[in-house]
Each structure stands twice: as structure tokens, then as C-alpha cells.
């Protein structure tokens, strides 16, 4: 099978984009997805996205992690908006689309995409960190050591412990700076550090908001792949609404891949 694809990245979080508006890729298997995402033997990516038509919204995003599991991906969704624009699916810079966690709004602003996230339930405060659900489950740990070996070691120790080993969890190390935060992420489904994670950045920003007792506002977040911005409002029940993730979404290249099978 000949696949025509586009490669996109959002602050170093990279994705294979497939136009599935005709249903041509409906039979793509999990094994196919795993192969395509392998960096040594396939195209190489943190995840794969099928962009599909939707009866009432502009399009649908079907996201797969590199291991073939599914979740919501903030950076992937932002890149999907940019890809949808190239396919002519956006009537205006403001779009509505469906993802695994429900419908979303987004705005295309030149090279950046501003994505409205789903409402976030109250943060769970633990002895050694925080649990936050931002479309995908995240564990936030205050830690200033963002060396890759440490990120992977800490990430695996939490992701595979007795509490999280079955369902899995993403692990984010957060360092508070004077006027921004730094975040390094170990992603389940990739099972390694990624240069950025949109839902993880959002989760860390909301923990920051709660620690600083800031009910509404925005914060810049630095990842190893670049800068993102998160906005929020916290409600009286400590949940969050009006949560937005903004940052670059760029096409790296278009390509053709011969998928044998």
C-alpha cells in the first residue's frame, strides 16, 4: 500500500498525518501504525493521526500513540488543525472538530494554533506529586533535574509502579522559574521522553496555577522542543474551564511510504 503522508511537529512533538477523508486508511492496523512510528524502520514519530470527515463538525481527529494505543493529544490536535487547513477543511480560521475526549474549538493564527481544551476536574494532590486529567492522565512532579536519563528513570518508576502500571500515566517533571515554568515529559504510549507534550504542559500549568493561587491567567511553558502558553480559569469547586493551549504547529515535510502487507 502506498501512503501519502505529511509530517508535522508542535514544539518537537512529531506526528504522521494521514488524510482519511475518503476512508482510504480505514483498514490501517495497529501493527501498521507501530511500524510507521518506528524511527529506525518506519517514518518515525511520537504518534499518528487520521484526519476524517464529520457529519456536523469540520473534521475528526483520530490519534494513535506510537504503540498503537489511543488518547487525546494536545500538540497532535493543534497540528491536525494546521493539516486540516492545508486540506481545505477550514472555512474560517476558527474551527470545531471532534477528538476522543469530545468536541474542541481551535483558532489558526499564522504559524500558531490556539486550542481550547476540555474542562479539567480538580487536581488530585498526593504525597509526592499531583494527578491531573487533561484528556490524558498526567502525574506532575516538582523536579528541576530535566536531564534525559533522569526524566526517563523517574518516568518509568512512576508509570510502571503498582498504582499506574495497568492503565499507564504520563509523567511530567516541572521546574518553577521567575515568570515561566519548565516541563519535561515521559509519555506513555511512546514509553520514552518526548520533546514536548501538550496535555502534559497543560496539566503542569494548572498545577502551577493552583500552587500560586491564581484563579485565572496564563503562563509560558518551556519544553525541550520549544515554548507553549496555557490559559485557564479555576472555578469554586477547584475544577478548571476556559483552558487554552497555544503554540506552533509546523509541517516538516510531505512524503510517500510503501507499506508492505
C-alpha positions as CSV (number, residue, x, y, z in Angstrom):
1,X,0.0,0.0,0.0
2,X,1.3,3.5,-0.9
3,X,0.8,6.0,1.8
4,X,0.9,9.7,1.1
5,X,1.6,11.5,4.4
6,X,2.6,14.7,5.9
7,X,5.0,15.0,8.9
8,X,4.1,17.8,11.4
9,X,5.7,18.9,14.7
10,X,4.5,21.0,17.6
11,X,7.4,22.1,19.8
12,X,9.3,18.9,18.8
13,X,6.3,16.6,19.4
14,X,6.1,15.0,15.9
15,X,3.2,13.3,14.1
16,X,2.5,11.4,10.9
17,X,-0.7,12.9,9.3
18,X,-2.9,10.9,7.0
19,X,-5.8,12.3,5.0
20,X,-8.5,9.8,5.7
21,X,-11.5,11.9,4.4
22,X,-12.1,9.3,1.7
23,X,-11.8,6.3,4.1
24,X,-8.7,5.1,2.3
25,X,-6.9,4.3,5.6
26,X,-9.8,2.7,7.5
27,X,-8.0,-0.7,7.4
28,X,-4.7,0.5,8.8
29,X,-3.8,-2.0,11.6
30,X,-2.2,-1.3,14.9
31,X,0.8,-3.2,13.7
32,X,1.0,-0.9,10.7
33,X,0.8,2.2,13.0
34,X,3.5,0.8,15.2
35,X,5.8,0.2,12.2
36,X,5.1,3.7,10.7
37,X,6.0,5.4,14.0
38,X,9.3,3.4,14.5
39,X,12.2,5.8,13.9
40,X,14.7,3.2,12.6
41,X,12.4,1.1,10.4
42,X,9.4,3.4,9.6
43,X,8.8,7.1,9.1
44,X,9.3,7.8,12.7
45,X,7.0,9.8,15.0
46,X,5.6,10.1,18.5
47,X,2.1,9.4,17.1
48,X,-0.1,9.0,14.0
49,X,-3.2,11.0,13.2
50,X,-6.0,10.1,10.8
51,X,-8.0,13.2,9.8
52,X,-11.6,12.2,8.9
53,X,-14.8,13.9,7.9
54,X,-17.6,14.5,10.5
55,X,-21.3,14.9,9.9
56,X,-21.7,18.2,11.8
57,X,-18.2,19.4,12.7
58,X,-15.3,20.5,10.4
59,X,-13.4,17.2,10.8
60,X,-12.5,14.4,13.3
61,X,-9.1,13.7,14.7
62,X,-8.3,10.0,15.4
63,X,-5.0,9.9,17.3
64,X,-2.7,6.9,17.9
65,X,0.3,6.8,20.2
66,X,3.5,5.3,18.7
67,X,2.5,1.9,20.3
68,X,-1.0,2.0,18.7
69,X,-2.9,3.0,21.8
70,X,-5.3,5.9,21.7
71,X,-5.6,9.0,23.8
72,X,-6.1,12.8,23.4
73,X,-3.0,14.7,22.3
74,X,-2.9,18.4,22.7
75,X,0.1,19.1,20.3
76,X,-1.3,16.5,17.9
77,X,-4.7,18.2,17.8
78,X,-3.0,21.6,17.2
79,X,-1.0,20.1,14.3
80,X,-4.2,18.4,13.0
81,X,-5.8,21.9,12.7
82,X,-2.9,23.1,10.6
83,X,-3.1,20.0,8.5
84,X,-6.9,20.4,8.1
85,X,-6.3,23.9,6.8
86,X,-4.0,22.6,4.0
87,X,-6.8,20.1,3.0
88,X,-9.3,22.9,2.7
89,X,-11.4,21.7,5.6
90,X,-11.4,25.0,7.5
91,X,-14.0,27.5,6.3
92,X,-12.5,30.2,8.6
93,X,-9.5,30.4,11.0
94,X,-11.9,29.3,13.7
95,X,-12.8,25.6,13.7
96,X,-14.7,23.0,15.6
97,X,-13.6,19.3,15.5
98,X,-14.1,16.0,17.3
99,X,-11.4,14.2,19.2
100,X,-11.5,11.1,21.5
101,X,-12.4,13.3,24.5
102,X,-15.2,15.2,22.8
103,X,-15.5,18.3,20.6
104,X,-13.0,21.1,20.6
105,X,-12.6,24.6,19.2
106,X,-9.3,26.0,17.8
107,X,-8.0,29.1,16.1
108,X,-5.4,29.2,13.4
109,X,-3.1,32.2,13.9
110,X,-0.4,32.1,11.2
111,X,2.1,29.5,12.4
112,X,0.4,29.0,15.8
113,X,-2.7,27.2,16.8
114,X,-4.8,28.1,19.9
115,X,-6.7,25.1,21.1
116,X,-9.5,25.1,23.6
117,X,-9.1,22.1,25.9
118,X,-11.9,20.2,27.6
119,X,-12.8,21.2,31.2
120,X,-10.4,19.8,33.7
121,X,-11.6,18.2,37.0
122,X,-10.0,19.2,40.3
123,X,-6.3,18.3,40.7
124,X,-5.6,15.3,43.0
125,X,-2.9,16.2,45.5
126,X,-0.7,13.3,46.5
127,X,2.2,13.0,48.9
128,X,4.8,13.1,46.2
129,X,3.0,14.9,43.3
130,X,-0.3,15.7,41.6
131,X,-2.7,13.8,39.3
132,X,-4.3,15.9,36.5
133,X,-6.7,14.7,33.8
134,X,-6.4,16.9,30.7
135,X,-7.8,14.5,28.1
136,X,-4.9,12.1,29.1
137,X,-3.8,11.2,32.6
138,X,-0.8,13.0,34.0
139,X,1.4,12.9,37.0
140,X,3.1,16.1,37.9
141,X,6.3,16.1,40.0
142,X,8.2,19.2,41.0
143,X,11.8,18.4,39.9
144,X,14.5,20.7,38.5
145,X,16.6,17.9,37.0
146,X,15.5,17.6,33.4
147,X,18.4,15.5,32.1
148,X,17.0,12.9,29.8
149,X,18.3,10.0,31.8
150,X,16.6,11.3,34.9
151,X,13.4,12.1,33.1
152,X,13.2,8.5,31.8
153,X,14.2,7.0,35.1
154,X,11.6,8.9,37.1
155,X,9.0,8.5,34.4
156,X,9.3,4.7,34.2
157,X,9.4,4.4,38.0
158,X,6.0,6.1,38.3
159,X,4.4,4.9,35.1
160,X,5.2,1.3,35.9
161,X,4.6,1.3,39.7
162,X,1.7,-0.7,41.3
163,X,-0.7,2.2,41.0
164,X,-0.3,3.1,37.4
165,X,1.2,0.1,35.6
166,X,-2.1,-1.3,34.2
167,X,-3.7,1.9,32.7
168,X,-0.5,3.9,32.4
169,X,0.1,7.6,33.1
170,X,2.3,10.3,31.6
171,X,4.9,11.7,34.0
172,X,6.0,15.4,33.9
173,X,8.8,17.0,35.8
174,X,8.1,20.6,36.5
175,X,10.5,23.4,37.5
176,X,9.1,26.8,38.5
177,X,11.1,29.8,37.3
178,X,10.6,33.5,37.9
179,X,7.9,34.1,35.2
180,X,7.5,30.8,33.5
181,X,7.7,27.1,34.1
182,X,9.9,24.3,32.5
183,X,8.4,20.9,31.8
184,X,10.0,17.6,30.7
185,X,7.7,14.7,29.9
186,X,7.9,10.9,29.9
187,X,5.0,9.8,27.7
188,X,3.1,6.5,28.0
189,X,2.4,5.1,24.5
190,X,5.8,6.3,23.4
191,X,7.5,4.9,26.6
192,X,10.2,7.5,26.5
193,X,10.9,11.1,26.9
194,X,9.3,13.3,24.2
195,X,10.5,16.9,23.4
196,X,7.1,18.2,24.4
197,X,3.6,17.1,25.4
198,X,0.6,19.4,25.0
199,X,-1.7,17.8,27.6
200,X,1.3,17.4,30.0
201,X,2.2,21.1,29.6
202,X,-1.4,22.0,30.3
203,X,-1.5,19.8,33.4
204,X,1.7,21.3,34.8
205,X,0.4,24.8,34.1
206,X,-2.8,24.1,36.1
207,X,-0.7,22.7,39.0
208,X,1.3,25.9,38.8
209,X,-1.9,28.0,38.9
210,X,-3.1,26.2,42.0
211,X,0.2,26.4,43.8
212,X,0.3,30.1,43.0
213,X,-3.3,30.5,44.0
214,X,-4.1,32.3,40.7
215,X,-7.7,31.7,39.7
216,X,-7.3,32.9,36.2
217,X,-4.4,33.8,34.0
218,X,-1.8,32.5,31.7
219,X,1.7,31.2,31.9
220,X,4.5,30.5,29.4
221,X,5.9,27.0,29.4
222,X,9.3,26.0,28.1
223,X,9.8,22.4,26.9
224,X,12.9,20.9,25.3
225,X,11.2,21.4,21.9
226,X,10.0,25.0,22.3
227,X,7.6,27.3,24.0
228,X,3.9,27.0,24.6
229,X,1.4,29.1,26.5
230,X,-1.5,27.9,28.7
231,X,-4.5,30.0,29.9
232,X,-7.1,29.0,32.5
233,X,-10.0,29.8,34.8
234,X,-10.4,27.9,38.1
235,X,-13.9,27.5,39.4
236,X,-15.1,27.5,43.1
237,X,-15.1,23.7,43.1
238,X,-11.4,23.8,42.0
239,X,-12.1,22.5,38.5
240,X,-10.8,24.4,35.5
241,X,-12.6,25.8,32.5
242,X,-11.6,28.1,29.6
243,X,-8.4,26.2,29.3
244,X,-6.4,27.1,26.2
245,X,-3.1,25.7,24.8
246,X,-1.3,27.9,22.2
247,X,1.9,27.3,20.3
248,X,3.5,26.5,16.9
249,X,2.3,23.8,14.6
250,X,4.5,23.3,11.6
251,X,4.7,21.0,8.6
252,X,8.2,19.3,8.4
253,X,7.7,17.6,5.0
254,X,5.4,15.6,2.8
255,X,6.3,12.1,1.8
256,X,5.4,8.7,0.3
257,X,5.8,5.4,2.2
258,X,5.4,1.9,0.8
259,X,3.7,-0.1,3.4
260,X,4.1,-3.8,2.8
261,X,1.5,-6.2,3.9
